[in-house]
């Protein structure tokens, strides 16, 4: 297993609310970046959900698939156009989680 930084505050900044706090950062004890082990993006996200259980429902559907309103990128590539949760990840990779924003 490799260790991959899980998300970057620089990219999550696009998902900040009016109060300036990111959506997922509130669930990770304020951490902007978390390192987890995983051979795939799915493994890394499941490791995040295991460490921070409140993120599980935000990331995954009841069937264990990536929620449709969560965008996940591996080194700036949308994992949905790669191999989804089965996309391989290595120690030098960065996985970015960007919750979709809605409003008007």
C-alpha positions in Angstrom: 0.0 0.0 0.0 1.1 3.5 -0.7 0.4 6.8 1.1 -1.3 9.5 -0.9 -2.2 13.0 0.3 -6.0 13.0 0.1 -6.9 16.6 -0.6 -5.5 20.0 -1.2 -6.9 23.1 0.4 -5.8 25.1 -2.6 -8.4 23.2 -4.7 -11.0 22.9 -2.1 -11.1 26.7 -1.7 -13.5 26.7 -4.6 -16.0 24.9 -2.3 -15.9 27.3 0.6 -19.1 28.8 1.9 -19.7 32.3 2.9 -18.1 31.7 6.3 -14.9 30.7 4.6 -14.7 27.1 5.9 -14.6 24.2 3.4 -17.4 21.6 3.6 -15.2 18.5 4.2 -12.6 20.3 6.3 -15.3 20.6 9.1 -15.4 16.8 9.1 -11.6 16.3 9.3 -10.8 18.1 12.5 -9.9 21.2 10.5 -7.2 19.4 8.5 -6.7 20.7 5.0 -4.7 17.7 3.9 -4.8 14.2 5.1 -2.5 11.3 4.2 -4.0 7.8 3.8 -3.0 4.5 2.4 -4.6 3.0 -0.7 -3.7 1.3 -3.9 -6.8 2.9 -5.6 -8.7 6.2 -5.2 -11.6 4.1 -3.7 -9.2 2.6 -1.1 -8.0 6.1 -0.2 -11.5 7.5 0.1 -12.6 4.5 2.2 -9.5 5.0 4.5 -10.6 8.6 4.9 -14.1 7.6 5.7 -12.8 5.1 8.2 -10.7 7.7 9.9 -13.4 10.4 9.8 -16.7 8.5 9.8 -18.8 11.6 9.2 -17.4 11.9 5.7 -18.7 8.5 4.6 -22.2 9.6 3.7 -20.9 12.7 2.0 -18.6 10.6 -0.2 -20.5 7.4 -0.9 -24.0 6.3 -1.8 -25.7 3.5 0.2 -24.5 1.1 -2.6 -20.8 2.2 -2.0 -20.5 4.2 -5.2 -19.1 7.7 -5.3 -22.0 10.2 -4.6 -22.9 12.0 -7.8 -22.6 15.4 -6.2 -18.9 14.8 -5.2 -16.2 15.4 -7.7 -12.9 13.6 -7.2 -9.8 14.3 -9.1 -6.5 12.4 -9.3 -3.8 14.8 -10.2 -6.3 17.2 -11.8 -8.1 14.4 -13.8 -11.7 13.6 -12.9 -11.7 10.0 -11.8 -15.1 9.4 -13.4 -13.4 9.6 -16.8 -10.6 7.4 -15.6 -11.5 4.1 -13.8 -13.7 5.7 -11.1 -13.0 4.4 -7.6 -10.8 1.7 -9.2 -8.3 4.3 -10.5 -4.9 3.3 -9.3 -3.1 5.7 -6.9 0.6 5.9 -5.9 2.6 7.7 -3.2 3.2 10.7 -5.5 -0.5 11.2 -6.4 -2.8 13.8 -5.0 -6.5 13.1 -4.7 -8.7 16.1 -4.5 -12.3 16.0 -3.2 -14.5 18.8 -4.4 -18.1 18.7 -3.2 -20.5 20.1 -5.9 -21.9 23.5 -5.1 -25.5 24.5 -5.9 -27.5 27.6 -5.5 -28.8 30.5 -7.3 
